[in-house]
C-alpha cells in the first residue's frame, strides 16, 4: 500500500503591517505610538537611580534591548528598526560644537574631550567584539554638518567664489564615492563546497603528508618568533598547518570558525566574524586585499578636501593672516557667533584631519615595507622585526621586496587569480 501523504497544516497568514506597526523582539505586534508603554525595566532603573541605589547590569542590558527594539521609523510594510549607535553623533555633535562656540575656554574643553570620548568608545566596542555604526555615522554626519556650516556661515560673507565652492563640493562627493568603494567586499574568504563541515582526519593527514614531502625536498629553517608561526587569539590551538606551493610561501592554516583553509596573510576578523584575505585592520569596516586601495584613496581625498575647506574658512573669518597664524591667533573671532561657530568647526576639522593624516602616514609606511597593520601588531607582540624611528616603522622582513616592488604589488592588489579552496589543495 502506498503511504498516505499527510496534508500540511495551513498556517494562518499574518495580517499586513501598516507603516507604523512592527513585530517586536518577543514576536508580538506593536505600534510606534506605544513605544513608551510597558516599560517596567526603565521604571525600575529610574526608581533605583532616584533612591541612589545601584542598577544591576542585567537591568541596564534589558533597558538597552528595549530601546533598540522600539527605536524605529515609519516605513512601507512595517516600521524599520534604527541602529541605536547611529543616533548619538546626530544629536551630540551639533550640541557640542554650538556649546564650544560660546567661549574660548568652553571650546578648549569640548574639543579636547571629543577625541577622548571617541577613542574610549572605540576601544570599548573592540574589546567587546561588537559591530557598531557609530564611527560611520560620526564620519558621514561630520562631513555633512561641516559642509552645512560652510554654506550657511562662510559662503554668504562673499570671500568664497563659485569655482572654489564647486571644487570643495566635488571633493565631498569624491570622498563619499571612495567610502562607498571601501565599504565593499574587502576580500572575504568562503568555502562553497563545505560551509558547515570540519576537515576530516583523512584530509588533515593528507595535508600534513603533502607539507612534509615538500619540506623534505626544500628544507627551510624557521625561527620560533617568525610570523609564519602566528598564534593569534582567533586561531585554534593545535590547528593543522601545511606548506602549500613552494617553500618560499608561508604556511596556510585551518580556521576553525570559518571552516576553511586560510591562505597566507589572511586573518579572521573577530568583529565581522569572517576571514579576510590580506587583512590590514578593521575600523569602520574591514580593510583587506580588495578594498585597501579604495581606503587609501578615501584618506587622500579627505585630507586634500579638508585642508582646502579649512583654508577657505580661515581666509574668510581671519583676513590678512596666514593660515597657520589664523588657526592659533584670530582676535575678535568670538565677538560674532557666526564667526565663532565657523572657527570652532575649523578646529574640529583640524583635529580630525590630524588624526587621519597620522593614519595615512602609517599606511604609506606599511605599504612601502609591504606589511599590514595586523602583521605589525603581531610582530610587536612577538618582539620580532626591525623597529625604526621609535617604533613608527616596523619591518618584519618577510614580504619586503624593495620600495618600488612593494608599491607595484599594492597597485595590483585584487587583480591576481584567487587561491584554490581547501578541497583543491587536498
Secondary structure, DSSP 8 states (H G I E B T S, - for coil): ------------------TTEEE-TTS-EEEGGGTTSS-HHHHHHHHHHHTT----HHHHHHHHHHHHHH-EE--TTS-EE--GGGHHHHHHHHHHHHHHTS-HHHHHHHHHHHHHHHHHHHHHHHHTT---SHHHHHHHHHHHHHHHHIIIIIGGGS-S-HHHHHHHHHHHHHHHHHHHHHTS---B---TT-SS----HHHHHHHHHHHHHHHHHS-----TTSGGG---TTS-TT--EE--SSTTS--EEEETTTTEEE-TT-EEETTTTEEETT--EESSSEE-TTTHHHHHHHHHHHHHHHHHHHHHHHHHHSTTS-HHHHHH--TTTTSSHHHHHHHHHHHHHHHHHHHHHHHHHHHHHHHHHT--HHHHHHHHHHT-SEEETTTTEEE-SSS---HHHHHHHHHTTT-S-----HHHH-
